[in-house]
Amino acid sequence: MTVTNKLFLLHNTLNTSKLFIARRPLSQLIRGKTVKIGCACGFWGDTAVAAPQLIYGAKVDYIMFDYLSEITMSLLTAAKHRTPTLGYAPDFIQICIAPFIKDIKEKGIKIISNAGGVNPIGCGVALQKVCHKAGVNLNIAVIEGDDLMPEVNKLRNLGITEMNSGKEFPTAIHSMNAYFGAGPIARALDLGADVVITGRCADSALALAPLIHNFQWKMDDFDLLAAGSLAGHLIECGPQITGGIFTDWHLVDHWDNIGFPIVEVGSDGHMIVTKPSGTGGLISTATVSEQLLYELGDPGRYFLPDVVCDFSDVKLEQISEDRVVVTGAKGNPPSGELKVSATYAEGFRSTAVVCVGGPHSKTKVEKTANAIIQRCQRIFHQLGLQDFTDVNIEVLGSEHMYGPYSNIPKGTREAVLWLAVHHNEKKALEFFSREVAPAGTGMAPGLCNIVGGRPKVSAVLKLFSFLYPRNNFKVSIYMNDEFIEEYCTPSTPTAEYPQTVYNTKSPTPVEQPSLPSGDYTYRLIDLAYTRSGDKGNDSNIGVIARHPAFLPYINQALTVESVEDYFQHVFPDRSFPVENRVKRYPVPGIQALNFVLHNSLGGGGIASLRSDAQGKAFGQMLLDFELKNLPDLLSIIKNYS
């Protein structure tokens, strides 16, 4: 039997942020001075309403703007190749700062952003022009030195291999940037900067740096650095922590005015997550838990430039509506190396998206897609061109992304063809692009529209990550277009970690006591929240129990083997041991599990041909996983102590 309806009513109770209010006085939670940091941007393209919301609706000390991902870096690199003065995020200048520059100055708000992309100097120059035009005097610092492209020939001869796959160093490198830490940003603030612009850095460093500056934290106080990094990690994706993409989205009101996150951090590392009053969204222990696990691998070994964090025993406490206290982050010395993300060119891609209506839409879409591919292959043969190197056909609307677990294998009366192809030669894909439209007259009936017109052909950039000694980097700090100093990394302890630790094994499962059984069946959504994210070609899925009593049953059902089987269709090669594909990490502090699905994204965000290139739907898909032969968990909750 199912009890979904009863549990659905329970969800509405468990998720109200008025539940589990702390009994301790607020004065016991907040000691001494706090620093308030807001995040007004979670990615390049985020909403324009965030900056004014934080500038005028919250008394924050700092606003961070996080723009960079692997995809963004590749786009900015391409932009700089076309126009050397570009390569930074222009939205930061034109939309987020320029209209509010006088009020930012008057309110004394300091700005920190990685909007510099692959041209932080150019970004600083552009902002100086805005200040001059507005008659506003701001000290604008720029951090430079993460770009390793000038060293590409030297690096090519060092025998460097990709840190996860072991692939050799590519020949056609497009971009190459190291993840810097918070140290240079904090130093720029020490020097009097009002605005700090960086290139590639750890996202969380944008929040850690002002904490180091304000509280004068030492670079070897690793528990504090871990706490500050957690503060940055929680808010770096903007409204994802304030109710955006929350499992129980139906409980979140006013998406049109969703609040952007604020962390109030104390000198002892405690923090409160909140948002501007009067804004939409929701902050609860559940929304914070989801974001805590977002894009993590091993939560006990989260490698950052300044510290290796242990978030496995972090504790959350709801102290009032839309206010959650976060404690318990631990830290260890960082490694002596920095992670470098490079992109390299490998052929071309093109994607056709076609709407199809009428009976048997799924079958029509599949037959049409195969016919287009076969026609192109015939043309390639005639012209002496090679075959496609990869083809991806999806029928959106038929639950194609669920693989063998689709509930509607015969499809619906409307569907969308997602046809993505890869080829080593641009000429071949130009033929493909022209052969999509003829399907509307020479193939299946009901082809309604080609979304965006004739498919475009674009270069494919793939990700290549490696580790490089941090002492090999020269980090420069500029202030108001003038070189100020070379940043010297403090002589703090580092640890030697084998490269394999970055891809750690699942801990050996602890033998569970036998659990009572019954004749109830639950879906995972009845018992847990989920959130999925990506790192390169890997995806992670955080699973957080809705109630502590549910965790043993989730732990029993969601094994490495069962999760691998559920997502079997996303792995290109299942011949290796299952533990090479899926790893599971316990996160007892928030009653959770974190799963990492290796090589599950078809190449990842900048290379994958899939409609879900970043695994954003993986967590949602897992919510339909069935847990069978369980007892009445509602009764167990009632008797839980």
C-alpha positions as CSV (number, residue, x, y, z in Angstrom):
1,M,0.0,0.0,0.0
2,T,1.1,3.6,-0.4
3,V,0.8,6.4,2.1
4,T,2.0,9.2,-0.1
5,N,-1.0,11.5,0.6
6,K,-0.6,11.2,4.4
7,L,3.1,11.9,4.1
8,F,2.5,14.9,1.7
9,L,0.5,16.5,4.5
10,L,3.3,15.7,6.9
11,H,5.8,17.5,4.5
12,N,3.8,20.7,4.9
13,T,4.3,20.5,8.6
14,L,7.9,19.4,8.6
15,N,8.9,22.1,6.2
16,T,7.5,25.2,7.9
17,S,10.4,27.3,9.1
18,K,8.5,28.1,12.3
19,L,9.0,24.5,13.5
20,F,12.0,23.5,15.7
21,I,12.6,27.0,16.9
22,A,15.6,27.2,19.1
23,R,14.9,27.5,22.8
24,R,18.1,29.3,23.5
25,P,18.0,33.2,23.7
26,L,19.4,34.7,20.5
27,S,22.0,36.5,22.7
28,Q,23.6,33.0,23.3
29,L,23.9,32.4,19.6
30,I,25.5,35.6,18.6
31,R,28.6,36.8,20.4
32,G,30.5,39.9,19.5
33,K,30.8,41.5,16.2
34,T,29.3,40.0,13.0
35,V,29.9,40.6,9.4
36,K,27.0,40.5,7.0
37,I,27.7,39.3,3.5
38,G,25.0,39.1,0.7
39,C,25.3,37.3,-2.6
40,A,23.7,39.1,-5.5
41,C,24.7,36.8,-8.3
42,G,25.0,33.0,-8.6
43,F,26.0,32.7,-12.2
44,W,26.6,34.8,-15.3
45,G,23.0,35.7,-16.4
46,D,21.4,35.9,-12.9
47,T,18.5,38.3,-12.3
48,A,19.1,42.1,-12.3
49,V,16.8,42.5,-9.2
50,A,19.3,41.0,-6.8
51,A,21.7,43.9,-6.4
52,P,19.2,46.6,-5.6
53,Q,17.4,44.2,-3.2
54,L,20.6,43.8,-1.1
55,I,21.7,47.4,-1.5
56,Y,18.5,49.0,-0.4
57,G,16.7,46.2,1.5
58,A,19.4,44.8,3.7
59,K,22.2,46.4,5.8
60,V,25.0,44.3,4.5
61,D,28.7,45.1,4.8
62,Y,29.7,43.2,1.6
63,I,28.0,42.0,-1.5
64,M,29.7,39.2,-3.5
65,F,28.9,38.5,-7.2
66,D,29.8,35.0,-8.3
67,Y,29.9,34.7,-12.1
68,L,32.3,31.9,-13.0
69,S,31.8,28.2,-14.0
70,E,33.7,26.0,-16.5
71,I,31.1,27.0,-19.1
72,T,31.4,30.7,-18.3
73,M,35.2,30.6,-18.5
74,S,35.0,29.0,-22.0
75,L,32.5,31.6,-23.2
76,L,34.6,34.5,-21.8
77,T,37.8,33.1,-23.4
78,A,36.0,32.9,-26.7
79,A,34.9,36.5,-26.3
80,K,38.4,37.7,-25.5
81,H,39.8,35.9,-28.6
82,R,37.3,37.8,-30.7
83,T,37.8,41.2,-28.9
84,P,40.9,41.5,-26.7
85,T,39.4,44.1,-24.4
86,L,36.6,41.8,-23.4
87,G,36.8,38.5,-21.5
88,Y,35.0,39.7,-18.3
89,A,31.3,39.6,-17.4
90,P,29.9,42.9,-18.7
91,D,26.7,42.5,-16.7
92,F,28.6,43.2,-13.5
93,I,29.6,46.6,-14.7
94,Q,26.5,47.7,-16.7
95,I,23.6,46.1,-14.8
96,C,24.8,45.4,-11.2
97,I,27.1,48.3,-10.3
98,A,26.8,51.3,-12.6
99,P,23.1,52.2,-11.8
100,F,23.8,52.0,-8.1
101,I,27.4,53.3,-7.9
102,K,26.6,56.4,-5.8
103,D,24.5,54.5,-3.3
104,I,27.1,51.8,-2.9
105,K,29.6,54.5,-2.1
106,E,27.3,56.3,0.3
107,K,26.3,53.2,2.2
108,G,29.8,52.0,2.5
109,I,29.1,48.6,1.0
110,K,32.2,46.8,-0.3
111,I,32.0,44.7,-3.5
112,I,33.9,41.5,-4.2
113,S,33.5,39.6,-7.5
114,N,35.1,37.1,-9.8
115,A,33.6,39.0,-12.8
116,G,37.1,39.6,-14.1
117,G,36.9,36.2,-15.8
118,V,39.9,35.9,-18.1
119,N,40.5,39.7,-18.2
120,P,40.3,41.1,-14.7
121,I,42.4,44.1,-15.6
122,G,39.9,45.0,-18.4
123,C,37.0,44.6,-15.9
124,G,38.8,47.0,-13.5
125,V,39.4,49.6,-16.2
126,A,35.7,49.4,-17.3
127,L,34.6,50.0,-13.7
128,Q,37.0,52.9,-13.3
129,K,35.3,54.6,-16.3
130,V,31.9,54.2,-14.6
131,C,33.2,55.7,-11.4
132,H,34.8,58.7,-13.3
133,K,31.6,59.3,-15.2
134,A,29.5,59.3,-12.0
135,G,32.0,61.4,-10.0
136,V,32.4,58.6,-7.4
137,N,35.8,57.8,-5.9
138,L,36.2,54.0,-5.2
139,N,39.4,52.1,-4.6
140,I,39.2,49.3,-7.2
141,A,41.6,46.4,-6.6
142,V,42.3,43.8,-9.2
143,I,43.8,40.3,-8.6
144,E,45.8,38.8,-11.5
145,G,47.9,35.7,-11.9
146,D,45.5,32.8,-12.2
147,D,45.9,32.6,-16.0
148,L,48.5,29.9,-17.0
149,M,48.2,30.3,-20.7
150,P,51.6,32.1,-21.0
151,E,53.1,28.9,-19.5
152,V,51.4,26.5,-21.8
153,N,54.5,25.3,-23.7
154,K,56.4,24.7,-20.5
155,L,53.5,22.8,-19.0
156,R,53.1,20.6,-22.1
157,N,56.6,19.3,-21.5
158,L,56.1,18.4,-17.8
159,G,54.1,15.2,-18.4
160,I,51.0,16.6,-16.7
161,T,47.9,14.3,-16.8
162,E,44.3,14.9,-16.0
163,M,43.7,14.5,-12.3
164,N,40.7,12.1,-12.6
165,S,41.0,10.3,-15.9
166,G,44.8,10.3,-16.3
167,K,44.5,11.6,-19.9
168,E,47.6,13.2,-21.4
169,F,48.0,17.0,-21.7
170,P,45.9,18.2,-24.7
171,T,47.5,19.8,-27.7
172,A,44.8,22.5,-28.4
173,I,44.5,24.3,-25.1
174,H,41.9,27.0,-25.2
175,S,42.1,28.4,-21.6
176,M,43.9,27.5,-18.4
177,N,43.1,29.1,-15.0
178,A,44.0,28.2,-11.4
179,Y,41.5,28.4,-8.5
180,F,43.0,31.0,-6.2
181,G,42.0,31.2,-2.6
182,A,40.9,34.1,-0.3
183,G,44.4,35.3,0.7
184,P,44.9,37.8,-2.2
185,I,41.4,39.2,-1.8
186,A,41.8,39.7,1.9
187,R,45.1,41.4,1.3
188,A,43.5,43.8,-1.2
189,L,40.9,44.7,1.5
190,D,43.7,45.3,4.0
191,L,45.2,47.8,1.5
192,G,41.9,49.7,1.5
193,A,40.0,48.3,-1.5
194,D,36.3,49.2,-1.8
195,V,35.9,46.8,-4.8
196,V,37.9,43.7,-5.4
197,I,37.8,42.1,-8.9
198,T,39.4,38.7,-9.5
199,G,39.7,36.1,-12.2
200,R,39.2,32.4,-11.4
201,C,39.1,31.7,-7.7
202,A,37.2,29.3,-5.5
203,D,33.6,30.6,-5.3
204,S,33.5,30.4,-1.6
205,A,36.7,32.6,-1.3
206,L,34.6,35.6,-2.2
207,A,33.0,35.3,1.3
208,L,35.9,33.9,3.2
209,A,38.2,36.9,2.2
210,P,36.2,39.6,4.0
211,L,36.0,37.4,7.1
212,I,39.8,37.0,7.2
213,H,40.1,40.8,6.7
214,N,37.6,41.9,9.3
215,F,38.4,39.3,12.0
216,Q,42.1,39.0,11.2
217,W,41.8,35.3,11.1
218,K,45.1,33.5,10.7
219,M,45.7,31.4,7.6
220,D,46.5,28.4,9.8
221,D,43.3,28.5,11.9
222,F,41.7,25.9,9.7
223,D,38.5,25.5,11.6
224,L,37.7,29.2,11.1
225,L,38.7,29.0,7.5
226,A,36.4,26.0,7.0
227,A,33.6,27.9,8.6
228,G,34.1,30.9,6.4
229,S,34.4,28.7,3.3
230,L,31.1,27.1,4.3
231,A,29.5,30.5,4.6
232,G,30.6,31.2,1.0
233,H,29.6,27.8,-0.2
234,L,26.1,28.2,1.1
235,I,25.4,31.6,-0.5
236,E,27.5,31.4,-3.7
237,C,24.6,30.1,-5.8
238,G,22.2,32.9,-4.8
239,P,18.6,31.9,-4.2
240,Q,19.3,28.2,-4.3
241,I,19.5,28.4,-0.5
242,T,16.5,30.7,-0.1
243,G,14.0,28.3,-1.6
244,G,15.1,28.2,-5.3
245,I,15.0,24.7,-6.8
246,F,13.9,23.3,-3.4
247,T,12.5,19.8,-3.4
248,D,9.2,21.1,-1.9
249,W,8.9,23.9,-4.3
250,H,5.2,24.1,-3.7
251,L,5.8,25.6,-0.3
252,V,7.9,28.5,-1.7
253,D,6.0,31.7,-2.4
254,H,6.8,34.8,-4.5
255,W,9.4,33.4,-6.8
256,D,9.1,36.8,-8.7
257,N,10.7,38.5,-5.7
258,I,12.7,35.7,-4.2
259,G,15.2,36.9,-1.5
260,F,18.9,36.6,-2.2
261,P,20.9,35.1,0.7
262,I,22.8,36.8,3.5
263,V,25.2,35.3,6.0
264,E,25.8,36.9,9.3
265,V,29.1,35.5,10.5
266,G,30.7,35.9,13.9
267,S,34.4,36.0,14.8
268,D,34.2,32.5,16.2
269,G,32.9,31.1,12.9
270,H,29.2,30.7,13.8
271,M,26.8,32.0,11.1
272,I,23.2,32.7,10.5
273,V,21.7,32.3,7.0
274,T,18.9,34.7,6.3
275,K,17.5,37.0,3.5
276,P,16.1,40.5,3.2
277,S,12.8,41.0,5.0
278,G,9.7,41.3,2.9
279,T,11.2,39.1,0.1
280,G,9.9,35.8,-1.2
281,G,11.4,32.4,-0.8
282,L,12.1,30.2,2.2
283,I,15.0,29.6,4.5
284,S,14.8,26.4,6.6
285,T,17.1,23.7,7.7
286,A,15.9,21.7,4.6
287,T,16.8,24.4,2.1
288,V,20.2,25.0,3.8
289,S,20.8,21.2,3.9
290,E,20.2,20.9,0.1
291,Q,22.6,23.7,-0.7
292,L,25.2,22.4,1.8
293,L,25.6,19.2,-0.3
294,Y,25.4,21.0,-3.7
295,E,28.3,20.0,-6.0
296,L,30.2,18.3,-3.2
297,G,32.2,15.1,-3.5
298,D,33.4,13.7,-0.2
299,P,31.8,16.1,2.4
300,G,34.6,15.0,4.8
301,R,37.3,16.1,2.4
302,Y,36.2,19.2,0.4
303,F,39.4,20.5,-1.1
304,L,39.7,24.3,-1.4
305,P,42.8,26.5,-1.9
306,D,42.9,27.7,1.7
307,V,41.7,24.7,3.6
308,V,40.4,21.1,3.3
309,C,37.0,21.2,4.8
310,D,35.1,18.6,6.7
311,F,31.3,19.4,6.5
312,S,30.2,15.9,7.6
313,D,29.1,16.9,11.1
314,V,27.8,20.4,10.4
315,K,24.7,21.2,12.5
316,L,21.7,23.3,11.6
317,E,19.2,25.0,13.9
318,Q,16.1,27.0,13.0
319,I,16.0,30.0,15.4
320,S,13.2,32.0,13.8
321,E,11.4,32.3,10.5
322,D,13.9,32.4,7.7
323,R,16.9,32.3,10.0
324,V,19.1,29.2,10.4
325,V,22.2,28.9,12.5
326,V,25.0,26.8,11.0
327,T,27.9,25.4,13.1
328,G,30.3,22.5,13.2
329,A,32.6,23.0,10.1
330,K,36.1,21.6,10.6
331,G,39.2,22.3,8.7
332,N,42.6,20.7,7.8
333,P,45.7,22.1,6.1
334,P,45.4,22.6,2.3
335,S,47.5,20.8,-0.2
336,G,50.7,22.3,-1.6
337,E,49.0,22.5,-5.0
338,L,46.2,24.4,-6.6
339,K,43.6,23.0,-9.0
340,V,43.8,24.2,-12.5
341,S,40.9,24.0,-15.0
342,A,41.9,24.0,-18.6
343,T,39.6,23.8,-21.7
344,Y,40.7,22.4,-25.0
345,A,39.1,22.2,-28.4
346,E,37.9,18.9,-29.7
347,G,35.7,19.0,-32.8
348,F,32.3,20.6,-33.3
349,R,28.7,20.1,-32.2
350,S,25.2,21.0,-33.3
351,T,21.9,20.6,-31.7
352,A,18.4,20.4,-33.3
353,V,15.3,20.9,-31.2
354,V,12.1,20.0,-33.0
355,C,8.5,20.1,-31.7
356,V,6.3,17.2,-32.8
357,G,2.5,16.6,-32.3
358,G,-0.1,14.0,-32.9
359,P,-0.5,10.3,-32.2
360,H,2.6,8.1,-31.7
361,S,4.8,11.2,-31.3
362,K,7.6,9.2,-29.6
363,T,7.9,6.7,-32.4
364,K,7.7,9.5,-35.0
365,V,10.5,11.4,-33.3
366,E,12.8,8.4,-33.1
367,K,12.2,7.4,-36.7
368,T,12.7,11.0,-37.9
369,A,15.9,11.4,-35.9
370,N,17.4,8.2,-37.2
371,A,16.5,9.1,-40.8
372,I,18.2,12.5,-40.5
373,I,21.4,10.8,-39.2
374,Q,21.3,8.1,-41.9
375,R,20.8,10.8,-44.7
376,C,23.8,12.7,-43.3
377,Q,25.9,9.6,-43.2
378,R,25.1,9.0,-46.8
379,I,26.2,12.5,-47.7
380,F,29.4,12.1,-45.6
381,H,30.3,8.9,-47.5
382,Q,29.8,10.6,-50.8
383,L,32.1,13.5,-49.8
384,G,34.7,11.3,-48.2
385,L,34.0,12.7,-44.7
386,Q,34.2,10.6,-41.5
387,D,31.1,9.5,-39.6
388,F,29.7,11.4,-36.6
389,T,31.9,10.9,-33.6
390,D,28.9,11.0,-31.3
391,V,25.1,11.2,-31.6
392,N,22.6,11.8,-28.9
393,I,18.8,11.3,-29.5
394,E,16.3,12.2,-26.8
395,V,12.5,12.3,-27.0
396,L,11.6,15.0,-24.5
397,G,8.1,14.4,-23.1
398,S,8.5,10.6,-23.1
399,E,10.6,10.5,-19.9
400,H,13.7,9.6,-22.0
401,M,16.0,10.8,-19.3
402,Y,14.7,8.1,-17.0
403,G,16.0,5.4,-19.2
404,P,14.4,2.0,-18.5
405,Y,12.4,3.6,-15.6
406,S,10.2,5.7,-17.8
407,N,6.5,5.4,-16.9
408,I,5.3,6.2,-20.4
409,P,7.5,4.1,-22.8
410,K,5.0,4.6,-25.7
411,G,5.2,8.3,-25.4
412,T,2.6,11.0,-25.6
413,R,0.7,12.9,-28.2
414,E,3.3,15.6,-28.2
415,A,7.0,15.4,-27.9
416,V,10.2,17.3,-28.6
417,L,13.1,15.9,-30.5
418,W,16.5,16.7,-29.0
419,L,19.1,15.7,-31.6
420,A,22.7,16.6,-30.8
421,V,25.7,15.5,-32.8
422,H,29.5,15.8,-32.7
423,H,32.0,15.7,-35.6
424,N,35.6,16.5,-36.0
425,E,35.0,18.7,-39.0
426,K,32.8,21.8,-39.1
427,K,31.9,21.2,-42.8
428,A,30.2,17.9,-41.9
429,L,27.9,19.6,-39.3
430,E,27.0,22.3,-41.7
431,F,25.4,19.6,-43.9
432,F,23.6,18.2,-40.8
433,S,22.3,21.7,-40.0
434,R,20.7,21.9,-43.5
435,E,19.2,18.5,-43.3
436,V,16.9,19.0,-40.3
437,A,14.3,21.2,-41.9
438,P,13.6,18.9,-44.8
439,A,12.1,16.4,-42.3
440,G,9.1,18.8,-42.1
441,T,8.1,17.9,-45.6
442,G,9.7,14.5,-46.3
443,M,9.3,12.5,-43.1
444,A,6.8,12.2,-40.2
445,P,3.6,14.3,-40.0
446,G,3.2,16.7,-37.1
447,L,6.7,18.3,-37.1
448,C,5.7,21.8,-36.0
449,N,8.7,23.9,-35.4
450,I,12.5,23.9,-35.2
451,V,13.3,25.8,-32.1
452,G,15.7,28.7,-32.9
453,G,15.7,28.0,-36.6
454,R,18.5,26.1,-38.4
455,P,20.8,24.5,-35.8
456,K,24.0,26.3,-35.3
457,V,27.5,24.7,-35.4
458,S,29.9,25.5,-32.6
459,A,33.3,24.4,-31.4
460,V,33.4,21.9,-28.6
461,L,35.5,22.7,-25.5
462,K,36.3,20.0,-23.1
463,L,37.5,20.2,-19.5
464,F,41.0,19.2,-18.4
465,S,41.8,19.6,-14.7
466,F,45.1,19.1,-13.0
467,L,47.1,20.0,-9.9
468,Y,50.0,22.4,-10.0
469,P,52.3,23.6,-7.1
470,R,51.0,26.8,-5.6
471,N,54.4,28.3,-5.2
472,N,54.7,28.5,-9.0
473,F,52.1,31.2,-9.2
474,K,52.9,34.9,-9.3
475,V,49.9,36.8,-7.9
476,S,49.7,40.5,-8.5
477,I,47.5,43.1,-6.8
478,Y,46.6,46.3,-8.7
479,M,44.8,49.3,-7.2
480,N,43.2,52.0,-9.4
481,D,45.0,50.7,-12.5
482,E,48.4,50.8,-10.8
483,F,50.5,47.8,-9.6
484,I,50.7,47.7,-5.8
485,E,52.4,44.5,-4.8
486,E,53.0,40.9,-5.5
487,Y,51.0,38.8,-3.0
488,C,53.1,36.3,-1.1
489,T,51.4,33.3,0.2
490,P,51.9,33.1,4.0
491,S,54.2,30.3,5.2
492,T,51.4,28.3,6.7
493,P,51.3,24.5,7.0
494,T,50.2,22.5,4.0
495,A,49.7,18.8,3.7
496,E,50.7,16.2,1.2
497,Y,47.7,14.4,-0.2
498,P,48.0,11.7,-2.8
499,Q,46.2,12.6,-6.0
500,T,43.8,9.7,-5.5
501,V,42.4,11.4,-2.4
502,Y,40.6,13.9,-4.6
503,N,38.6,11.0,-5.9
504,T,38.2,9.2,-2.6
505,K,36.5,5.8,-2.2
506,S,33.2,5.4,-0.4
507,P,33.7,4.7,3.3
508,T,33.2,1.0,4.2
509,P,29.5,0.9,5.1
510,V,28.8,0.4,8.8
511,E,26.7,-2.7,9.4
512,Q,23.1,-1.6,10.2
513,P,21.0,-3.3,12.8
514,S,18.1,-5.2,11.3
515,L,15.1,-2.9,10.7
516,P,11.5,-3.8,11.0
517,S,9.7,-4.5,7.7
518,G,6.1,-4.3,6.5
519,D,3.9,-4.0,3.5
520,Y,4.3,-0.3,2.9
521,T,5.9,1.2,-0.2
522,Y,7.2,4.7,-0.3
523,R,8.8,6.9,-2.9
524,L,12.0,8.6,-1.9
525,I,10.2,12.0,-2.1
526,D,8.0,10.8,0.8
527,L,11.1,10.4,3.0
528,A,13.8,12.8,1.7
529,Y,14.9,16.0,0.0
530,T,17.4,15.8,-2.9
531,R,19.7,18.2,-4.7
532,S,22.0,17.4,-7.6
533,G,24.9,19.3,-9.1
534,D,28.0,18.8,-11.3
535,K,31.7,19.0,-11.3
536,G,33.1,18.4,-14.7
537,N,31.9,15.1,-15.9
538,D,30.7,13.9,-12.5
539,S,27.4,14.5,-10.8
540,N,26.5,14.4,-7.2
541,I,23.1,13.8,-5.5
542,G,22.6,14.9,-1.9
543,V,19.8,13.0,-0.1
544,I,18.6,14.5,3.2
545,A,16.2,12.6,5.4
546,R,13.0,14.6,6.2
547,H,13.1,13.1,9.7
548,P,15.9,11.3,11.6
549,A,13.7,8.2,11.9
550,F,13.7,7.9,8.1
551,L,17.5,7.8,7.6
552,P,18.1,4.1,8.5
553,Y,15.5,3.0,5.9
554,I,17.0,5.4,3.3
555,N,20.5,4.1,4.1
556,Q,19.3,0.5,3.7
557,A,17.6,1.1,0.4
558,L,19.9,3.5,-1.4
559,T,23.1,1.5,-1.7
560,V,25.8,2.1,-4.2
561,E,24.4,-0.8,-6.3
562,S,20.8,0.3,-6.3
563,V,21.7,3.9,-7.2
564,E,24.0,2.7,-10.0
565,D,21.2,0.5,-11.3
566,Y,18.7,3.3,-11.2
567,F,21.0,5.5,-13.3
568,Q,22.5,2.7,-15.4
569,H,21.6,4.5,-18.7
570,V,23.8,7.6,-17.9
571,F,27.1,5.6,-17.7
572,P,28.9,5.1,-21.0
573,D,30.8,2.0,-19.7
574,R,29.4,-0.4,-17.0
575,S,32.2,-3.0,-17.4
576,F,34.2,-1.5,-14.5
577,P,33.4,-2.3,-10.9
578,V,30.3,-0.4,-9.6
579,E,32.4,1.5,-7.1
580,N,34.2,3.2,-10.0
581,R,30.9,4.7,-11.1
582,V,29.1,5.5,-7.8
583,K,30.4,6.5,-4.4
584,R,28.3,7.1,-1.3
585,Y,29.3,9.3,1.7
586,P,27.4,9.6,4.9
587,V,26.7,13.1,6.2
588,P,25.5,12.4,9.8
589,G,25.3,16.1,10.9
590,I,22.3,16.7,8.7
591,Q,21.0,13.1,8.5
592,A,22.1,12.8,4.8
593,L,23.9,10.8,2.2
594,N,25.9,12.2,-0.7
595,F,26.3,10.1,-3.9
596,V,28.9,10.9,-6.6
597,L,28.2,9.5,-10.1
598,H,31.5,9.5,-11.9
599,N,31.6,10.1,-15.7
600,S,27.8,10.3,-15.8
601,L,27.3,13.6,-17.8
602,G,28.4,12.7,-21.3
603,G,31.4,15.0,-21.0
604,G,29.9,17.6,-18.7
605,G,28.5,21.1,-19.2
606,I,30.8,22.4,-21.9
607,A,30.9,19.2,-24.0
608,S,27.9,17.0,-23.4
609,L,25.3,16.5,-26.1
610,R,22.6,15.8,-23.6
611,S,19.6,18.0,-22.7
612,D,20.7,17.8,-19.1
613,A,24.4,18.3,-19.5
614,Q,24.9,19.1,-15.8
615,G,22.8,16.5,-14.1
616,K,20.4,19.2,-12.7
617,A,17.5,16.7,-12.9
618,F,19.3,13.7,-11.4
619,G,18.1,14.6,-7.9
620,Q,14.5,15.0,-9.1
621,M,14.7,11.7,-10.9
622,L,15.8,9.9,-7.8
623,L,12.8,11.1,-5.9
624,D,10.7,8.5,-7.7
625,F,12.9,5.7,-6.4
626,E,10.7,3.2,-4.5
627,L,11.5,1.8,-1.0
628,K,9.5,-1.4,-0.6
629,N,8.5,-3.6,2.3
630,L,8.8,-0.9,5.0
631,P,6.7,-0.5,8.1
632,D,4.3,2.4,8.8
633,L,6.8,5.2,9.1
634,L,4.1,7.6,10.3
635,S,3.7,5.5,13.4
636,I,7.5,5.4,13.9
637,I,7.6,9.2,13.8
638,K,4.9,9.5,16.4
639,N,6.9,7.2,18.7
640,Y,10.3,8.8,17.9
641,S,12.3,10.1,20.8
